[in-house]
Amino acid sequence: MTTERTKEVGTPMDARLRILVPMGLEGTERFLVTQTYTRALLRAGALAYMVGGPLDDADAALALDGFAGLLLTGGGDLAPRYLGEAPHPGLGSVDPPRDALEWALLGAALTRGMPVLGICRGCQMLAARVGGELYQDIPAQMAGAIQHVQRAPRNHESHAVTLAAGSLGHSVYEGRDEVWVNSFHHQGVRALPPGWRVFATAPDGLIEGFERDGAAFAVGVQWHPEALVDDDPLQRRLFDAFVAAARAYAPAGAYASVADTN
């Protein structure tokens, strides 16, 4: 028997936003998304729905229907063909099906104005997709770089980033001028095109966070906030901001109800 609670579907108490999360390959046959991302989204009031490739542009656009946001996670290196470059000797392993999937999904999401959050590899993919430039291998290509592949545990904050006043990132992190982050990447964002601005930089000057100018939420961060949310409440604010933007954007069907049907 359906109870009166079903009338409340769509309220924060009885529903969760649906966020699409592309999956990468583990080896050659298994898709993989690390659980820390799904837990961080759930804590912020959203559910992660996984999608694997390959998808062409038309199917990627269809895959976004009924979702409120797109989260791009960490992983291996971006294939340099998307940068218009030859592979650097320091290039690591690449995942061509994942590259193609995320490239297509991002194009459709940005066109729609759907909220996007890119983390680590996802940050680099977002930068490349909008016409930015990457370092294929920071130690070899950036003089004076600090250690960006930390040897400490994932929940250890290994270096500080400076936040730009007046940016969305600055407001998300409570107006602080500096926050500490973790670091697990050897690729990085070298430059961004017009319409995008840096909001976080490492001590060596490397871009650690950037955002889209204007109303649409599109943010890339080079660190892994999903690995920090259990120990650092400040890092939860990025997921809260992403989900808040997704809630404001949410199209029809973007909520999964948790109505009691007993």
ABEGO torsion letter per residue (X at the ends): XBBAAAAABGBAAABBBBBBBBBBBBEAABBBBBAAAAAAAAAAGBBBBBBBOBBBAAAAAAAABGBABBBBBBEBBBBAAAAGBBBBAABBBBBAAAAAAAAAAAAAAAAAGBBBBBBEAAAAAAAAAAGBBBBABAAAABBGBBBABBABBAABBABBBBBBBGBAAAAAAGGBABBBBBBBBABBBABBBBGBBBABBBAAGBBABBBBBEABBBBBBABBAAAAAAABAAAAAAAAAAAAAAAAABBBGABBBABBAX
